[in-house]
Amino acid sequence: MNSSAPTAPDRPRLLVLTGGERPPGHERIDDDPRLGEVVYTTADGLDAELPGSHALLVWDLFSEALASSFAKADTLQWVHAATTGVDNLMFPALVDSDVVVTNSRGIFDEPIAEYVLGQVIAFAKGFYRTWDLQHERLWKHRETERVSGKRVLVVGTGPIGRQIGRKLAAVGMDVHASGSHAREGDPDFGTVVESSLDERGHDGGATLFRELPEADYVVIAAPLTESTRGLVDRRFLDLMKPTARLINVARGPIVVQSDLVAALERGAIAGSALDVFEREPLKAIHPLWGLPGSVVSPHMSGDVVGWRDELVDLFLDNLARYLDGRELLHVVDKGRGYVPG
């Protein structure tokens, strides 16, 4: 059943994995007469509720509970994630199965791009220092930096990375990108280099080794896969300019946090803005909270007013497709760990 249009049985059973709170307007799901049953459970009840379920909505956004309960999924056909990243679902048993996985691609593109633009402007215009000085009631004139003409490298050429690139290009930034493979003629980025630290890529093309020393800002927007896990390590950071800033809106484990802390402490880079972390929430004693140039936000870059309702709308669209036997939206290539294209 590797098709993107699994055949739903008559009146299938839908299971919704929550963190305790049901989706807003969940009645729109509950009241679909074509569903035989809609059951809500938390991770503790997943073992008991998975048997006999045909579809699963993972509303507990970053839960890894399905990995330990998947052996109970005797009739499961489709898993929908209320997130863009699906690294928490890419465990071997699910990857090797016929279960179709879809994600919530498109919901977060614009909000995350706005967040990145805001961080770039805040760094360039010294807003963080301005706020500190205001709290101290100090009048201290300073010069700031231009945004227009600065070079930015976007690591990740999916929909979020592309929207980030468009947003930054609109304010005059010189936008470059790296992806899983090097190519020319990309509609948004032109030349895309390979996301590798080797001097030459697998096909002999350019890599991050060439791009990182030229970038004023580096934005991480790639999915978490085996090839991106730990990508931003000491070698990566040492290739960056000492005046450059790093922004991560992807997944925390792409950045080796201990290496980033060391880079900030020794002035290897000028700053970082992280919205995601190796472990969340970030512990109160972590040095990233207080390091000069370090900006911490609690995994909220895509969470604008109404985002949960948009997630439900997208799921209902896919649910209707599932029940009608039509092709599902945003089918994940489980071998790659993301939606291709």
N, C-alpha and C positions, 0 to 999 in steps of 0.2 A: 504493500500500500504506500509506495513512495510518491504517488500522485498528489498533486496539490488540491485535488477534489475528492477526499474520501467519501465513500457512500454511507450516509447516515442511516441507521436502522429506523424503523417506524417508532416514533416517540422516544428518542434517545435520552439518556440520563446525563445531565450536565452537573459537574462538580465544580465548585468555586472555592479555591484556597485563599483564605483571607488571613490577615494578621489579627483578626477580631472585629474589624469594622467592615461592614458590607459596602459595596460600591454605591455611589449616589444614584438615586433613581433605579435601584435594583429591581423594583417592581416591573420595569419594562422587560427585564430578563425573565422574572418569575412568571409573568402572565402570558408568555408565548404558548399558545395551545398545542403547538407541534412538539413541545418538549414533554417527555413523560414525567420527569422529575427534575427539580433543581435543588441541589443540596449544598449548603455552606459548611465549611469545616476549617479549622485551624490545623497547623502542622501536627498537633497531638492526635487529631482524629483522622489523619490522612490514610493510615494503614487500614482502618476499618471501612472507610468510605470509597476508596479507589475501586475495589472489586465491583464489576457491573457498570462502571461509569464509561461513557463513550467519548466525552469531551471534558476538558479541564481548562478553566480560566485561572491562571496564576495571578491573583490580585495582590497577594503578599509579595511585593515587588521584587525583593532580592532573596526570597526564601530558597534554601537548598534542600528543603524537606523531601522533594520528589525523588531525589537520588536514592535515599534510603528506603523509600516506600514503593519504588517502581515495580518491583517484583509482584506486587499485588494488582498491577494494572492489566487485568486479564482481557478487557474489552476496549481499552483506550485506543482511540483513533486520532485524536487531535488535541494539541496543547496550544493555548494562546497565552502569550506573555503580555502583561500590561506594562511593558517596558520596551525600549529599543534594544538594549543589550540583553543577550540571552546566555551569557557565559555560565550562569547558575544552573542552566538546563542542559548544558552540553556534556553530560556524563556519558560514559561509554554505552551503557545499556539503552539509553534513549537514542543516542546517535546511531546505534546499530539496528534499531528497531524500525518498523514501518510507520510509526506514529509521526504524523505531520506536525511541525512546529511553526507557528506564526508569531510575529511580534507587532508592536505598536509603532511601526515606522511612520515618520511624518509628523507626529504630534509635537515633538520637542524641538524640531529643527530651528524654527524662527526664534523661540524664546532663548535657546542656548546661544544662538548667534548674537542676540542682543546682549546677553550676559557677557560674552567674550568681548564685544565692542566696548561695553561699559568698563571692563577691567583694563583694556588697552588705554582708554581715555583717562581712567583714574590714575594709572601708572604715569602716563605721559604728562598729565597736568598736575601731578603731585597732590591729588585730592586726599590721600591718606595722611600725608604730613600736614595738610591744611586743617584737617579735622583734629589731629593731635594738638596743633598749635591753638586752635579755637578752644579746646577743652582747657588748655593752660592759660587762656586769655593773653596770648602773646601775638603782637603785630610784628611779623617777620617777612619782609619782602623777599621773593625768590623768583628766579627764572625757571620756566618749564620747557618741555620738549614739544616739538611738532609731532603730530600723528601722520599727516600726509607725507608721503615719500619714504616712510619707514618700511622696512622689509619684514614680512611675516611668512613663516613656514607653517602650513597646516599639515599635520601628520594624520592622514585618514581622509579618503576621498569619497566617503559615503554621503548620504543626504545632509547630515549635520555638518560635516566638514565643508561641503559645497556651499551651504547657506552661510557658514562662517566666512568663507572666502568671498562670497558676493557682498556681504555686509561690510567687510573690511576694505574691499576694493572701492566701495561706494564713498568712503571717506578719504580716498587717495592713497591707500597703502599699496605697496608692491607685493602682490600675493603669489606665493609659490606653494608647492604641495609635494608630499610623498605618499606613496601607496604600496600595495602588496607587490606591484610590478611596475617597472618604468615604462613610460609611453610618451609619445608626442601627440599633439593635436587634441588634447583634452578640451572639451567645450568650456570648462570653467577655469582651468588652471594652465592650459597650454602644455608645457612640459611637466611631466610628473616623474620624480625620481623614486627609486626603490627605497622602502623603509628598512634599510640595512646600514650598519656602521662600517661595512667593508668598503675599501676604496673603490671597487667596481662591483656592480650587481651581478646576479646570476646570468643575466644576458649580456653582460659587459657594459650596461648603461650606468648612468650616474646614480649616486646614493646619497643618504644623509651625510656621509662623510664630507661631501662637497658643499651641501646646502647649510648645514648647521653653523659653520663659522661666519656666514654672511647674514644670518637672520637677527633682527632686533627683537622679534617676538616669535616664540615657538608655541603653537597651540596643538594639544593632543586631543584628537577627535576620532581615534581609531577604535574598533571593537577589541575586546580582550580575547586574544587567541594565544596559542602556544608561541607564535612568532612575535607577538607584541608584549607578552608578559615580561616585565623587567627590562623593557627596551630602553627606558630612560634611566641609565645607570651612570656610574662615574665617567666612563668613557664618553657617553653621549653628552653629559654636562660639561666635560672638559673641552669639547669641541665648540661649545657655544661661546659667544662674546662675553666678556665680563660685564658689559652694559646691557645684556639681553635679559628678557623675562620669559618665564615658562608659565603657561596656562594649561591646566588639565581639566577637561570637562567630559572625559571618557570613562575610564575605570581606574580605580586607585592602584591596583597591582601593576599597571603599565609603568609606573614610576617607583623606583627603589627609594623609599622615603629616607632611609639612613644616608644614602648617597646625596640626596637633595639637601638634607640638613647640613651635611659637611660642605657642600658646594656653597650654600648661603653663608655659612660661618666663615669660610675662607675668602669670600668675595669672588668666587669663580663665575657666578652670575649675579645680576643685580636684584632679582626678585622672582617670586612665584605666586600664582593665584591658583589654589587647589580647591575644587568643588567635590572631589572624590579622593578616597584614601584607602590604604591597604586594608585597614580594619575600621569599621564605622560603628558607633560614633568615635571620633578622634578623642583619645584620652586627654583629660584636663592637664596632665603633666607633660604632654608631648611638646618638644621644643618648637614645633612649627607654629604654635600659638603666639610665641613672643619674639621670634627671630626678625630682625630688621629686613624689610622687603617681602615678608611672608604674609599672604592673605589667605584666610581660611573661611570657607562657607560650607554649610552642612548639607551637601548633596541636594541643592535646590535650584541649580541653574536653569532647568527646564520647567520648573513648577510654577506656572503663572496661574492667576485666578481662572478657575474653570477647567483646569487640566484634567481632573478626574472625570468630569462629564464628557470631555472629548475622548478619553480612553474608553468609556462605556459606549459612546456612539460608534467608535471604530469596531469594538467587539461585536456590537449588535449587527453591524453590516456584515462582518465575517460569519456570525452565527446564522444569519439569513442565507448566506451563500452555502454554508455547510448543510443546512436543512434542505436547501433546494438542489443540492448536488452540483453547485457551480464551483468554479475555481476560486480558491481562497486568496485573499490579499496577503502580501508580505510573508511569503513562505521562506523560511530559513533554510539555507543550504547547510545541513548539519555537518558536512565535511569541512566547511569553512568556518562555521560559527556565526554567520550573519546572512542577511538577505543580499544576494548578489545584484549587480546592476547599478 
